[in-house]
């Protein structure tokens, strides 16, 4: 527990320094990624002041939700299959709205419950074939299309940088996500959030304007 507390404190300090370096002046939400970690990681994070938890897979998240008693906000940060969209009822935010087909399914959920689903639009800045998301060039068009989706509320953009990318590539990816958020805003969406940066690159992401960082290893150690 003390180990997690120390790591949380260090991450917050590094984030504060990165905000100063970047000059965007944003508040940054730490999302503790508990993929493959036990429920103890969720409770330890909460007791150390981290109230947001990210999970990649729906079923793993639902299993933990059934056991965890602390009132964290659950973020679905991985790809969502269309046949599992009803599970969004159990999440505070979907980070990876990555296609029009998924958007249509999510829109149906929001309309059905008469309350929009909060989402981040995933942008694939450098066109990685192994990652989902909209191409940066398509964001403006898709932002207009999403305006007709009454069951969706677009609150920002999300991206993932290539594994082992150099600093120049990281900055290009994160700046691209920032421009995607601006395109969403220009289309009339209340897009204030920018989810980007993980354990290996979150400081650069914050320098580039991230309002949410998704970190696991730096808080809990290597995955089990």
N, C-alpha and C positions, 0 to 999 in steps of 0.2 A: 504493500500500500504506500509506504513512504517512498519507495523507488518510483512508483507511478507519479506521486505528487511532485517529486523532484524533476521528473522528466516533463511534466505538464508546465511547471514553472519555467524550465529552460526554454521550452517551445514558445511560451507566451513572450518571454524576454526577446527571443530571436525575432518573433513576429513584430514586436514593437520597434525594434531596431530597423527591421526591413521596411516598415511603414514610413519611418523617418527618412530612410535612404531613397525610397521610391517617390515620396512627395505627393502621394494621392490622398493622404489623410483619412483613409477609410478605416472603419471598424472591421475586425476580422473574427469570424466565428470558427472555432476549432471543432472539427468533426472527428471523433475518435473512431477509426475503422477497426471493427472487431471481427472481421472475417476470419474464420478458423480459430478464433479465441473463444474461451469459455464465457459463461455468463458473469464470472467473477471480474472479467475485464470491463464489462459494461458498468457494473456497480462500483468498481474502483475508480473509473473515469468520472462517474457522477459525483462521488464523494470528494474528488479532487477538483470539482468545479466545472467539469466538462459535461454539459447537459445535452449534447448532440452526438448521436451514434450513427455510424454509417455501415450498412451491410450491402454486399454485392448480390446475394441470392435471396429470393423471396422466402423459400422454405426455411433456410437457416435463420433468417430474421424472425419469422413467425414462431419458430421453436424457442428462440431466446425470449421473445416478448411474452410467451406463456409462462416463463420462469422468473423473469426479472421483476422486481417490485419497485424499483426507483423510477420516477417519472421523467425518463429521458425523451428527447425528440428523435424519432427514428427516420433516418434518411435512406432511401433506396438509391445507391450510387452505381449499381451495375446495370447491365442491359436487362430490360423487362420484356418477357415474351408476351405477345398479345393475348394469349389464353390465360394469363395470370393478372390481368389488369384489375380485376375486382379486389385483389389484395391491396391495392393502393389505399383502401380505407384505413389500413393499419400504418400508414406512413405519413410523416409530416411534409415531406418533399421528395419528388422524383427528380433526380439529377440528370437522367439520361434519356430525354425525349429525342430519339435519334432518327426518326423517319416519319413520313406522312401517314403511313399505314398504322404505326403505333399511335400517332396523334389522334387518328380517327377513333381508335378503340378507347383511348383515355378520355377523349371528349364524350364518348357515350357514357362512361362511368360518372363523369361530372354532371352531365345533364340528368342522368337517372337519379342521382341523389340531390339534385337541385343545389349543389354547392361545387364550384369549380375545383379541379385538382391543380394544386400548385406544382409547376414544373420548371425545370431549366432546360433550355434547348442545347443539345450537345453539338458542338462544332468540331469537325475533323479538319484542322487547319492545314496540315501538310499531306492530307490524302492517304493516310496509312490504311492499307488494305485489311489489317488485322483489327482495326478499331471501327466502331460505328460512328454515326454522326453526320450532320449535314456539311456539305462543302461550304467554305466561306462565301463563295460566289453566289450560292443559292439562298443565303440567309434572308436577304431583303425580300425576295419573292415569297419564301415560306412564312416570313413574319406577317406579310399581308394576308396570306391564306389562313394563318392561325387566328387572325382577328375575328373570323367567322365562327370560331369554336367556342361557344358559350360555356362549355364544360371544362375549359382549360384556362388557367391564369398563368401567363408566362412571367416569371419573376426574375429571369436572368439567363445567363449562358454558362455552359460548362465545357471544359476541354481536358484532355489528357495528352501530355507530351510523350514523344517516343521514348522508349526505355533507353537509358544511357546516352541521351541527346547531349550535345555540347551546349555551352551557355548561349551561344548565338541562336541556336535552334530553339532552345527553351524560350528565349525572349521573343522570338518570332511567333511561336505558337501562342504564348500568353497574350501578346499584343493583338494577335488575330482574334482571340476570344473576346478581348476588350472591344474591338471594333464590331464584332458580332453583337455584343450587348448594345452598342450604340445604334446599330441597325434595327434591333428589336424596339428600342426606345423610339426611334424615328417613326416606326410604324404604329406607335401608340400604346405599346405594351409597358406595363409598370416594371420594367426590367432593371432592378437595382443590384442584383446579386451576380457575382462572378466566382464560380466554383472551379478552382484550379490549384494545382500544387499538391504533391504527396510528400512522403517522408524524405525523399532524396532531393526535392527541388522546391519545397514550399517557400523558402526565403526569397528566391528569385520570383516566384509567382506573386508573392505579396508585394515585392518591389514593383511589379507590373500591374498591381491593382486588385489582386484577389481579395474577395470579401469572405470566402470560405476556403479552408484548406482541409484536405482529407488525409489524415495521418494515422498510421497504425504502428509501424515498426518503431518509430522514434518514441512512442509512448509505452509499448508493451514488449518490445524485443521482437525477435524473429517469429514468424507464424509457426504454429504447431502443425 
